[in-house]
Amino acid sequence: MLAFIRFVLAHFLVDPTATYEAWRAWVSNSGLGVAALFFSPTC
């Protein structure tokens, strides 16, 4: 999980998303979705 958090923070430092369209394109990336699903807490 630490690696995922570092990746997200590094992404925002290197390439900050300035618009809604850029944010949506990044979040809809299938690789990010799989990683988020893998590291999401389960109840």
C-alpha positions as CSV (number, residue, x, y, z in Angstrom):
1,M,0.0,0.0,0.0
2,L,2.9,2.3,0.7
3,A,4.1,1.9,-2.9
4,F,0.6,2.9,-4.2
5,I,0.5,6.0,-2.0
6,R,4.0,7.0,-3.1
7,F,3.0,6.5,-6.8
8,V,0.0,8.7,-6.4
9,L,1.9,11.4,-4.6
10,A,4.7,11.3,-7.1
11,H,2.2,11.6,-9.9
12,F,0.7,14.7,-8.5
13,L,4.1,16.3,-7.9
14,V,5.4,15.5,-11.4
15,D,2.1,16.0,-13.4
16,P,-0.6,17.8,-11.5
17,T,-4.0,17.4,-13.0
18,A,-5.4,20.9,-13.6
19,T,-8.7,20.1,-15.3
20,Y,-11.6,17.8,-14.6
21,E,-11.0,16.0,-18.0
22,A,-7.4,15.3,-17.1
23,W,-8.3,14.0,-13.6
24,R,-11.1,11.8,-15.1
25,A,-8.7,10.4,-17.8
26,W,-6.1,9.5,-15.1
27,V,-8.7,8.0,-12.7
28,S,-10.3,6.0,-15.5
29,N,-7.0,4.3,-16.4
30,S,-7.4,0.6,-15.9
31,G,-4.0,0.1,-14.3
32,L,-4.9,2.7,-11.6
33,G,-8.3,1.1,-11.1
34,V,-6.8,-2.4,-10.5
35,A,-4.2,-1.0,-8.1
36,A,-6.9,1.0,-6.2
37,L,-9.1,-2.1,-6.0
38,F,-6.2,-4.2,-4.8
39,F,-5.3,-1.7,-2.0
40,S,-8.8,-0.6,-1.0
41,P,-9.8,-1.5,2.5
42,T,-12.4,-4.3,2.9
43,C,-15.0,-4.2,5.5
